[in-house]
Amino acid sequence: MFKAVAVAGLAAIGFAAAGSTQAAVTVIGGGLAEACSQAAIGGEKDVKFQDLCTLALETEFLNARDRAGTYVNRGVLKLRRAAYPDARKDFDKAVKIKPDMGEAYVNRGATYIGQRDYAASLPDINRGLELGVDEPAKAYYNRALAYEGLEDAKSAYYDYQKAVEINPEWAAPREQLTRFSVSRR
């Protein structure tokens, strides 16, 4: 059984001192896969946690959701270290195993944002939002980053606003909105 959890991480892009979303998947039941999950949720970056996930994938019997979730978690750990192509491979594997796991798509979109390929990120982020994620505010935030990278300030503004609407306690999108000036025409 898993529960998806979004965790903010850094994938700085030139115009914002903010980061992209990294949605980890909680794996319950003990063992290495659960430890991998806790590392991803806890914001770890050290490669030793990635190795823990790899060991879980190689040695533990995991149902499809937990196996896909463990790939997402390992991908999140790689994403935090800016290993974008390697992270994308893990998200690809997760999508192949569990094509209805929204977090895998949102994270795959984040790999494109990290590489400044903003247009490529949008289909994955949109698909993740369609499928549903536990913390949609962070997916909207990511999409706002992509829109800004594409110089679509209006769409970015609306997505930052949506992120604030969904999670008013989260400071990152509120901070991004302070950079915008809205005028009526």
Secondary structure, DSSP 8 states (H G I E B T S, - for coil): -EEEEEEE----BTTBS---EEEEEEE-SSHHHHHHHHHHHTT---HHHHHHHHHHHHHS---HHHHHHHHHHHHHHHHHTT-HHHHHHHHHHHHHH-TT-HHHHHHHHHHHHHTT-HHHHHHHHHHHHHH--S-HHHHHHHHHHHHHHTT-HHHHHHHHHHHHHH-TT-HHHHHHHTT------
